[in-house]
Every structure is written in C-alpha cells, then in structure tokens.
Amino acid sequence: MKTLRTLILASAAFAASLSAALPAHAGGMQALAQFVESARAGQAAFTQVVTTPPRQEQAARSKTSSGQFEFQRPGRFRFDYQKPFTQTIVADGTTLWMYDADLDQVTARPQEQALGASPAAIIASATTMQALQKDFELSEEPRRNGQDWVKALPRSKDGQLQSIRIGFAPAASEGGAPQLATLEIVDSFGQQSLITFERFTLKPSLPASRFQFKPPQGASVVMQ
C-alpha cells in the first residue's frame, strides 16, 4: 500500500476484460487501444507484490498484499486492500483519498496533481490513445507468459515512475476479447510492483457511491 501510495503521489498507479472482440493474439498495442477506448467500468480482485532491490548488505525484500479494485472512466477508481492490512484508496474525479485504518488517518490531495502520468492514467483516466500518448511513449513488446505486452515510458522525467509494462491475456472464449491481466511497475529507485488481476468483470457502470469517500468519524485528515 505504501509503495502504491508513493507511486501515485509522486506521479510515478488499473482494469477489465475489453468490450469488443479482437482477433486472437492481436498484439499488445491493439489490445491496449481497445481497452482505453472501450472499457468504461469494471471490477476485479488483485494481488500486488512489491520488491525492494538489495542495498549494501541487505537482501532484496518482497511484500504481498491483495484486495478488490473498481474503476469507472473518466478518472474514478477504488482500491480496497484487505490483506495483510486494511487500507483504501479512492479517486472521486476531483480528490484522491487514502485511508490508513491502522493509523486512523486520511490523506487527501487534488487528484489531477496527485496522478499525472501514472498507472492510473492507463487504467481509469485516459479515454483515447492520443490522450495516453501525450504522457507516455508506448511500444509493443514480444509476447511472453501467454500475454501480449506494451511498454509505457513517461515522457516527463520529473516523477518517480520509470516504466510500466501492461500485459493482456487471451480472450476467455472464442470470439471474445483480451483481458488486462498484469501491470509491472518500476520506479526510479529500482523498486518493482507486480500487480495481477483475477475475476475481472466489465460493467457498463458502477454505483456512484463506490467512488465517494467520507472520512470515518474521529479519523485525522491531512490535506496536501
């Protein structure tokens, strides 16, 4: 959670089966274009593995978390971390809210300022490839692990994000559409976040209440 928070706040963050059919193995760029332009809303379970590179005499360390993810374009998403701790990230289109249940603390920041050229732009913000290409240099990569891949490099070098790789799995059925399956995120410190999605369901819309956040009573609120 803290790693994802760092990536988001540094403008350095996701996703669904696609709504229109593509040929099998159409390629990562075509799958990404269909996703960005056609996937309006969806939900999935996710697992995130964050690996910190070794430093001096310290070995590399990994942390695993999991939970539920929902999004609705443009600009609304929600992460509910359930294991190993309970934390929540909600983007309501205007404000990015982050709630740490253990600390009983809410952090709020203007969404546009917080996200910028982040993984969230691919997942929930951009609605056209042209808009996405303003912030990212996109290139197709070889197929691996049964997925079609696109590499996204931020055009701005001011943030902590170094690269994102987006993996699309084949359609679950003949004539179906590829599914966004994996995000591989690397920051400028060499820290890697591997996010995998399961049971992704595409929906025409989700209740507006899912992307509204009210700080719990008694929680401290930090405005940034």
C-alpha positions in Angstrom: 0.0 0.0 0.0 2.7 2.5 0.9 4.6 1.7 -2.3 1.5 2.3 -4.4 0.9 5.5 -2.4 4.4 6.6 -3.2 4.0 5.9 -6.9 0.7 7.7 -7.1 1.7 10.8 -5.1 5.0 11.1 -7.0 3.1 11.0 -10.3 5.2 8.0 -10.8 -0.9 3.8 -10.3 -5.7 -0.1 -13.1 -9.0 -2.8 -15.3 -11.1 -5.2 -17.2 -11.9 -7.6 -20.0 -12.5 -5.5 -23.1 -15.9 -4.8 -24.5 -15.3 -5.5 -28.2 -13.8 -8.6 -29.8 -10.3 -8.7 -31.2 -8.5 -11.4 -33.2 -6.6 -13.9 -31.1 -3.1 -12.5 -30.3 -3.9 -9.2 -31.9 -0.9 -7.7 -30.2 -0.4 -5.5 -27.1 -0.9 -2.1 -28.8 -4.2 -3.1 -30.3 -5.4 -4.6 -27.0 -4.4 -1.5 -25.1 -6.2 0.7 -27.6 -9.4 -1.3 -27.3 -9.1 -1.2 -23.5 -8.5 2.5 -23.2 -11.3 3.4 -25.7 -13.9 0.8 -24.8 -13.6 -0.3 -21.2 -15.8 2.1 -19.3 -16.1 0.4 -15.9 -15.2 -2.8 -14.2 -14.0 -4.6 -11.1 -11.5 -7.3 -10.2 -9.5 -9.0 -7.5 -5.9 -8.0 -7.4 -2.6 -9.2 -5.9 0.4 -6.8 -5.6 3.9 -7.9 -4.9 6.4 -5.1 -4.2 10.1 -6.0 -4.4 12.7 -3.6 -3.0 16.2 -4.1 -4.6 19.1 -5.1 -2.4 21.1 -2.3 -0.8 24.6 -2.8 0.7 24.4 -5.9 2.8 20.6 -6.1 2.8 19.0 -8.7 0.5 16.0 -7.9 -1.7 12.7 -7.8 0.1 9.2 -8.6 -1.1 5.8 -7.7 0.4 2.5 -9.1 -0.9 -0.9 -7.5 -0.5 -4.3 -8.2 -2.0 -7.8 -6.9 -2.3 -10.5 -5.6 -4.6 -10.3 -3.0 -7.4 -13.0 -1.0 -9.2 -12.9 1.8 -11.8 -15.1 3.9 -13.9 -13.9 6.3 -16.6 -13.1 9.0 -16.6 -11.0 9.4 -13.5 -12.7 7.3 -10.8 -11.3 4.3 -9.2 -11.1 2.5 -5.8 -8.6 0.1 -4.2 -9.7 -1.8 -1.1 -6.7 -3.5 0.4 -7.8 -6.4 2.5 -4.7 -8.4 3.3 -2.4 -8.2 5.2 -3.9 -4.9 6.4 -7.0 -2.8 5.6 -6.4 0.3 3.6 -8.4 2.2 1.0 -7.6 4.5 -2.0 -10.5 6.3 -3.7 -10.3 8.7 -6.6 -13.6 10.6 -7.0 -12.7 12.6 -10.1 -11.6 15.6 -8.0 -9.8 14.4 -4.9 -7.6 11.4 -4.2 -8.4 9.9 -0.8 -6.1 7.5 1.1 -7.3 5.9 4.3 -4.9 4.0 6.6 -7.1 2.1 9.0 -4.2 1.2 11.4 -3.2 4.8 11.7 -6.8 6.0 11.6 -5.6 8.7 9.2 -6.9 10.1 5.9 -4.7 11.9 3.4 -6.4 13.9 0.7 -4.8 15.6 -2.3 -6.1 17.2 -5.6 -6.5 14.2 -8.0 -5.0 15.9 -11.1 -1.9 16.9 -9.2 -1.5 13.5 -7.5 -1.9 11.3 -10.5 -0.3 12.9 -13.6 1.5 10.3 -15.8 0.8 7.4 -13.5 -0.6 3.8 -14.0 -4.0 5.3 -13.0 -4.0 7.2 -16.3 -3.9 3.9 -18.2 -6.5 2.2 -16.0 -9.1 4.9 -15.3 -8.3 8.3 -16.7 -7.4 8.3 -20.4 -10.2 7.7 -22.8 -8.2 7.8 -26.1 -4.8 6.5 -27.2 -4.0 10.1 -28.3 -4.5 11.3 -24.8 -2.4 8.5 -23.4 0.4 9.1 -25.8 0.7 12.7 -24.6 2.0 11.4 -21.3 3.6 8.1 -22.3 5.9 6.8 -25.1 4.2 3.4 -26.0 5.9 0.4 -27.7 4.8 -3.1 -28.3 6.9 -5.9 -26.7 7.3 -9.6 -27.5 4.6 -12.0 -26.3 5.6 -13.8 -23.0 3.9 -15.8 -20.3 0.9 -16.2 -22.7 0.3 -12.5 -22.7 0.6 -9.6 -25.2 2.6 -6.7 -23.8 3.0 -2.9 -24.1 5.8 -0.9 -22.5 4.9 2.7 -21.4 7.6 5.2 -20.6 6.6 8.5 -19.0 7.5 11.5 -21.2 8.1 13.6 -18.1 11.2 12.7 -16.2 10.2 14.7 -13.1 8.4 11.9 -11.3 9.5 8.6 -9.7 8.0 6.4 -12.3 10.5 4.7 -14.6 8.4 2.3 -16.6 5.1 0.4 -16.8 4.6 -2.9 -18.7 1.0 -3.9 -19.4 0.1 -7.5 -20.1 -3.1 -8.7 -21.8 -4.3 -12.3 -21.6 -6.1 -14.0 -24.5 -9.9 -14.0 -24.6 -11.5 -16.4 -22.3 -13.7 -17.8 -25.1 -13.7 -17.9 -28.9 -14.7 -14.5 -30.3 -14.2 -12.8 -27.0 -11.8 -10.0 -26.1 -8.4 -10.0 -24.5 -8.2 -9.2 -20.8 -5.9 -6.8 -18.9 -4.0 -9.2 -16.7 -0.8 -7.7 -15.4 1.0 -4.5 -14.6 4.7 -4.4 -14.0 5.8 -1.0 -12.5 9.4 0.1 -11.9 10.3 3.3 -10.1 13.5 5.3 -10.3 14.8 3.6 -7.2 14.6 0.2 -8.8 11.6 -0.8 -6.7 9.2 -3.1 -8.6 5.5 -3.6 -8.2 3.9 -6.6 -9.9 0.1 -6.4 -9.9 -2.0 -9.2 -11.3 -5.8 -9.2 -11.8 -8.3 -12.1 -11.5 -12.0 -12.4 -12.0 -12.2 -9.2 -13.9 -15.7 -8.2 -14.9 -16.5 -5.5 -17.3 -19.6 -3.4 -16.5 -21.4 -0.5 -18.2 -21.3 1.5 -15.0 -21.0 1.1 -11.2 -22.9 2.9 -8.4 -21.6 6.5 -7.9 -21.4 5.7 -4.2 -18.5 3.4 -4.8 -16.3 6.4 -5.8 -17.4 8.6 -2.9 -15.4 8.8 0.3 -16.3 10.2 3.7 -13.6 10.2 6.4 -14.5 7.9 9.3 -15.6 9.7 12.4 -12.6 10.5 14.6 -10.0 9.9 11.9 -7.4 12.6 11.4 -7.5 14.2 8.0 -4.4 15.6 6.3 -4.9 17.9 3.3 -2.0 18.1 0.9 
